[in-house]
Amino acid sequence: MAEAMFKKMVSKAHLQQQITVDSAGISDEEQGNPPHPGARAEMDKHGLDYSGMVSRPITPADFEKADLIIGMDSQNIDYLKQMAGKANQAKIRLCYDIVPGKQGTDIPDPWFDHQFGRTYRQLSETLPLWLDYVKSNLR
């Protein structure tokens, strides 16, 4: 959902030539699967394009090519930091850490509780701030 939302925001800002958006999971359990039906239903409500999206696990190459890796919860962050190595630690950020007063707040995985609307609302709060951050750091 975050990938589809951020891609739409990047497109609206006419920055698709400067910003690449991709998502990956910390597990290969869902590899090759499309977004969860609950996520698709929520994205449909908001006119988000998820065509062609399939789950894939993050790889060491992702850490090398990405300028920024945003995790949704502290468990993801811990895993990402273990996998990243010292050279890429600064690229890893918790999604809510950009929101003043909400640093350290997790976005729970809706796969477990099916609260996809909550996830959409949380991403709607955080992702615009991340877009501002990315725009201010374009080279």
FIPA-858573 format. One line per field, with one value per residue: residue number from 0; residue in one letter; x negated, y, z of N, C-alpha, C in turn. Coordinates in steps of 0.05 Angstrom, whole numbers, plus 32768, in hexadecimal, padded with zeros to 4 digits. Each point is the difference from the previous one (the first is absolute). Example, Ala and Ser with C-alpha at 12.3 -4.5 7.8 and 13.67 -1.06 7.14 Angstrom:
BEGIN
resi <- c(0;1)
resn <- c(A;S)
n_east <- c(7EF8;8007)
n_north <- c(7F8E;8015)
n_up <- c(809C;7FF2)
ca_east <- c(8012;7FF0)
ca_north <- c(8018;8018)
ca_up <- c(8000;8001)
c_east <- c(7FEE;800F)
c_north <- c(8018;8016)
c_up <- c(8000;800E)
// end
This chain:
BEGIN
resi <- c(0;1;2;3;4;5;6;7;8;9;10;11;12;13;14;15;16;17;18;19;20;21;22;23;24;25;26;27;28;29;30;31;32;33;34;35;36;37;38;39;40;41;42;43;44;45;46;47;48;49;50;51;52;53;54;55;56;57;58;59;60;61;62;63;64;65;66;67;68;69;70;71;72;73;74;75;76;77;78;79;80;81;82;83;84;85;86;87;88;89;90;91;92;93;94;95;96;97;98;99;100;101;102;103;104;105;106;107;108;109;110;111;112;113;114;115;116;117;118;119;120;121;122;123;124;125;126;127;128;129;130;131;132;133;134;135;136;137;138)
resn <- c(M;A;E;A;M;F;K;K;M;V;S;K;A;H;L;Q;Q;Q;I;T;V;D;S;A;G;I;S;D;E;E;Q;G;N;P;P;H;P;G;A;R;A;E;M;D;K;H;G;L;D;Y;S;G;M;V;S;R;P;I;T;P;A;D;F;E;K;A;D;L;I;I;G;M;D;S;Q;N;I;D;Y;L;K;Q;M;A;G;K;A;N;Q;A;K;I;R;L;C;Y;D;I;V;P;G;K;Q;G;T;D;I;P;D;P;W;F;D;H;Q;F;G;R;T;Y;R;Q;L;S;E;T;L;P;L;W;L;D;Y;V;K;S;N;L;R)
n_east <- c(7FF0;7FEA;7FF8;8018;8002;7FE8;8004;8019;7FF5;7FEE;8013;8011;7FE8;8006;7FFB;8010;7FF5;8006;8018;7FF2;8017;7FF9;800C;7FF9;8003;8003;8014;7FF9;800E;8002;7FE7;8003;800A;8018;8006;8001;8015;7FFA;7FE6;8006;8011;7FEE;7FEE;8012;8006;7FE6;8008;7FF5;7FEB;8008;8007;7FFB;800B;7FE8;8004;7FEC;7FED;7FF9;7FED;7FE8;8007;8016;7FF0;7FF5;8017;800B;800C;8018;8001;801B;7FFD;8013;7FF0;7FFD;8010;800D;7FFF;8005;8012;800A;7FFC;800A;8012;8002;7FF5;7FE8;7FF8;8015;7FF6;7FF4;8001;7FFE;8019;800A;8015;8008;7FE7;800D;8012;7FFE;7FF4;7FFC;7FE7;7FF8;8014;800B;7FFE;8014;7FF7;800F;7FEB;7FF8;8008;7FF8;7FF1;8008;8017;7FF9;7FF6;8015;800E;7FF2;8002;8019;7FFA;7FF3;800B;8013;7FFB;8001;8015;8008;7FFA;800B;8015;7FFE;7FFE;8010;7FF2)
n_north <- c(7FE8;8000;7FEB;7FF6;8006;7FF7;7FEC;7FFF;8003;7FEF;7FF2;8005;7FFB;7FEF;7FED;7FF3;8014;800B;7FF6;7FEB;7FF3;7FF1;7FE8;7FF7;7FE7;7FFA;7FF5;7FE8;8000;8019;7FF8;8013;8004;8006;801A;7FFF;7FEF;8001;7FFE;7FED;7FF6;8004;7FF5;7FEE;8002;8000;7FEF;7FEE;8003;7FE7;8006;7FE7;8008;7FF6;7FF0;800B;7FF0;800F;800B;7FF6;7FF9;7FFC;7FF7;7FF5;7FF9;7FFB;8017;7FF4;7FF4;8000;7FFA;7FEE;7FED;8001;7FEC;800D;8015;7FF1;7FF3;8016;800A;7FE9;8003;8019;7FFA;8005;7FFB;7FF1;8001;8015;7FEE;7FF2;8004;8005;7FF6;7FFC;7FF9;8004;7FF4;801A;7FF7;7FF4;800A;7FEA;800C;7FE9;7FF8;7FF6;7FE8;800B;7FF2;8009;8019;8001;8011;7FFA;8008;7FF4;7FEC;8002;8003;7FEC;7FF2;8007;7FF9;7FE9;7FF4;8012;7FFA;7FE6;8006;8010;7FEC;7FEE;8011;8005;7FE6;8009;7FF0)
n_up <- c(8000;8010;7FF2;7FFF;801A;8005;7FF0;800B;8018;7FFA;7FF5;8014;800C;7FEC;8012;7FEF;7FF3;8017;8004;8009;7FFE;8015;8003;8018;8005;8019;7FF4;7FF9;8016;7FF8;7FFC;7FED;8018;7FF6;8003;801A;7FFE;801A;7FF9;7FEE;8012;8012;7FF0;7FFB;801B;7FFD;7FEE;8010;7FF0;8001;7FE7;7FFD;8017;8007;8014;800C;8007;8013;7FF0;8003;7FE7;800D;8012;7FEC;7FF3;8018;7FFF;8001;8018;7FFC;801A;8002;800A;801A;7FFE;7FED;800F;8015;7FF2;7FF7;8019;8009;7FEE;8007;8016;800A;7FE7;8005;8019;7FF8;7FED;8016;7FFB;8017;7FF4;8018;7FFD;7FEA;800F;8003;8016;7FE9;8004;7FF3;7FF4;8006;7FE7;800F;7FFC;7FED;7FF8;8018;7FFE;7FE7;800D;7FE7;800A;8016;7FF2;7FF1;8016;800B;7FEA;8001;8019;7FFA;7FEC;8004;8019;7FFA;7FF2;8014;8011;7FF0;7FFC;8019;7FFA;7FED;7FF1)
ca_east <- c(8010;7FEF;7FF5;8014;8006;7FE9;7FFD;8014;7FF7;7FE9;800B;800E;7FEC;7FF0;7FE5;7FFB;7FE6;7FEC;8004;8008;800D;8001;8004;7FF7;8006;7FE9;8004;8007;8018;8015;7FF2;800E;801D;8009;8007;8015;801A;8008;7FF1;800B;801A;7FFA;7FF4;8016;800F;7FF1;7FF7;7FE4;7FF9;7FEF;7FFD;7FE5;7FF2;7FFE;7FEE;7FE5;7FF0;7FEA;7FE7;7FE9;7FFE;8013;7FF2;7FEB;800B;8014;7FF7;8010;8010;8013;800D;8019;8000;7FE5;7FF6;7FF5;7FE8;7FEB;7FF8;7FF3;7FE6;7FEF;7FFA;7FF4;7FE3;7FFA;7FFF;801B;8012;800D;8015;8018;8010;801B;8013;800A;7FEB;8001;8016;7FF8;800F;8008;7FE9;8001;801B;8002;8018;8003;8005;801D;8003;8008;8019;8011;8008;7FF3;8008;7FEE;7FE6;8002;8001;7FE5;7FEE;8008;7FF4;7FE3;7FF4;7FFB;7FE8;7FEA;7FFD;7FF3;7FE5;7FF2;7FFD;7FEB;7FE6;7FFA;7FE6)
ca_north <- c(8018;8017;8004;800B;801B;8012;8003;8013;801A;8007;8006;801A;8015;7FFF;7FF9;7FE4;7FFD;8004;7FEF;7FE5;7FF5;7FE3;7FF5;7FE5;7FF6;7FF5;7FE4;7FF6;7FF0;8009;8006;7FFB;8005;801B;800A;7FF3;8009;8017;8017;8007;800D;801B;8010;8006;8016;8019;8002;7FFA;7FEC;7FEB;7FED;7FF6;7FFF;7FE5;8000;7FF5;8006;8013;7FF3;8011;8014;8016;8013;800E;8013;8012;8017;8000;7FE8;8007;7FE9;8007;7FFC;7FFD;7FE5;8003;8010;7FEF;7FED;800F;8008;7FE8;7FF7;8015;8006;801B;8015;8008;8004;801B;8000;7FF2;8012;7FF7;8012;8015;8012;801A;8010;800B;7FF6;7FE4;7FF0;7FE6;7FF4;7FEB;7FFB;7FE3;7FF1;7FF9;7FE4;7FF2;8008;8009;801C;800E;801C;800D;8002;8015;801A;8005;8006;801B;8014;8000;8001;801C;800B;7FF3;800C;801A;7FFA;7FF6;8016;8012;7FF3;7FF8;800A)
ca_up <- c(8000;8001;7FE5;7FEF;8009;7FFB;7FE3;7FF7;8009;7FEF;7FE5;8002;8002;7FE7;8007;7FFA;7FF4;8015;8018;7FFB;8017;7FFF;801A;8004;801A;800F;7FFE;7FE6;8004;7FED;7FE7;7FE8;8004;7FFE;801A;800F;7FF8;8010;7FF7;7FE6;8004;800B;7FEA;7FED;800B;7FFD;7FE4;7FFE;7FED;800A;7FEB;7FFD;8019;800D;8017;7FFD;8017;7FFD;7FFA;8005;7FEB;8006;8012;7FF0;7FED;800C;8010;8018;8004;8015;800C;800D;801D;800C;7FF9;7FE5;8001;800C;7FEB;7FEA;8009;8000;7FE4;7FF0;8004;800B;7FEC;7FF7;8017;8000;7FEC;800B;8012;8008;7FF2;8011;800B;7FF3;800B;801A;8017;7FFC;7FFA;800E;7FFD;7FEB;7FF0;8001;7FE7;7FFF;7FF9;8018;800C;7FEA;8003;7FEA;8001;8013;7FF3;7FEC;800E;800A;7FE9;7FF6;8012;7FFF;7FE5;7FF6;800D;7FF3;7FE5;8004;8007;7FE8;7FED;800A;7FFE;7FE4;7FF7)
c_east <- c(7FEF;7FF3;8014;8006;7FE9;7FFC;8014;7FF8;7FE8;8009;800E;7FEC;7FEE;7FE3;7FF8;7FE5;7FE9;8002;800B;800C;8003;8006;7FF7;8007;7FE7;8002;8006;801A;8016;7FF4;8011;801E;8007;8007;8018;801B;800A;7FF2;800B;801A;7FFC;7FF5;8015;8010;7FF3;7FF4;7FE2;7FFB;7FEC;7FFB;7FE2;7FF0;8001;7FEC;7FE5;7FF0;7FEA;7FE6;7FE9;7FFD;8012;7FF2;7FEB;800D;8012;7FF1;800E;8010;8011;800E;8019;8001;7FE4;7FF5;7FF4;7FE6;7FE8;7FF6;7FF0;7FE4;7FED;7FF7;7FEF;7FE2;7FFC;8003;801C;8013;800F;8017;801B;800E;801B;8014;8009;7FEB;7FFF;8016;7FF9;8013;8009;7FE9;8002;801A;7FFF;801A;8004;8007;801D;8005;800B;801C;8014;800A;7FF2;8007;7FEE;7FE5;8001;7FFF;7FE4;7FED;8007;7FF5;7FE2;7FF5;7FFD;7FE7;7FE7;7FFB;7FF2;7FE2;7FF0;7FFC;7FEA;7FE4;7FF9;7FE5;8003)
c_north <- c(8019;8006;800D;801D;8013;8004;8015;801D;800A;8008;801B;8017;8001;7FFA;7FE3;7FFC;8003;7FED;7FE5;7FF5;7FE2;7FF7;7FE3;7FF8;7FF5;7FE1;7FF8;7FF0;8006;8005;7FF8;8005;801D;800B;7FF1;800B;8018;8019;8009;800F;801D;8012;8006;8017;801B;8004;7FFC;7FE9;7FEC;7FEB;7FF8;7FFE;7FE3;8003;7FF4;8007;8014;7FF1;8012;8016;8018;8015;8010;8015;8015;8017;8000;7FE6;8005;7FE6;8009;7FFC;7FF9;7FE4;8000;800F;7FF0;7FEC;800E;8008;7FE9;7FF8;8015;8002;801D;8016;800B;8006;801A;8001;7FF6;8012;7FF4;8015;8017;8013;801B;8013;800A;7FF6;7FE3;7FED;7FE6;7FF2;7FEC;8002;7FE2;7FF4;7FF8;7FE3;7FF0;8007;800B;801C;8011;801D;800F;8004;8016;801C;8006;8008;801C;8016;8002;8005;801C;800D;7FF3;800B;801B;7FFC;7FF8;8017;8013;7FF4;7FF6;800D;800B)
c_up <- c(8000;7FE5;7FED;8007;7FF9;7FE2;7FF6;8008;7FEF;7FE5;8001;8002;7FE8;8005;7FF9;7FF3;8014;8018;7FF7;801A;7FFC;801C;8001;801C;800E;7FFF;7FE3;8000;7FEB;7FE4;7FE8;8001;7FFB;801C;800C;7FF7;8010;7FF8;7FE5;8003;800A;7FEA;7FEB;8009;7FFA;7FE4;7FFC;7FEC;800C;7FEB;7FFD;8019;800B;8016;7FF9;801A;7FFA;7FFC;8007;7FEA;8005;8012;7FF1;7FEE;800C;800F;801B;8001;8018;8009;800F;801E;800A;7FFB;7FE4;8001;800B;7FEB;7FEA;8008;8002;7FE4;7FF1;8002;8008;7FEC;7FF9;8017;7FFE;7FEC;800C;8014;8006;7FF4;8011;800B;7FF3;800C;801C;8016;7FFD;7FFA;8011;7FFE;7FE9;7FF0;8000;7FE5;7FFF;7FF7;8018;800A;7FEB;8003;7FEA;7FFE;8013;7FF3;7FEB;800E;800B;7FEA;7FF5;8012;7FFC;7FE4;7FF4;800C;7FF4;7FE4;8002;8006;7FE7;7FED;800A;7FFF;7FE4;7FF7;7FE4)
// end
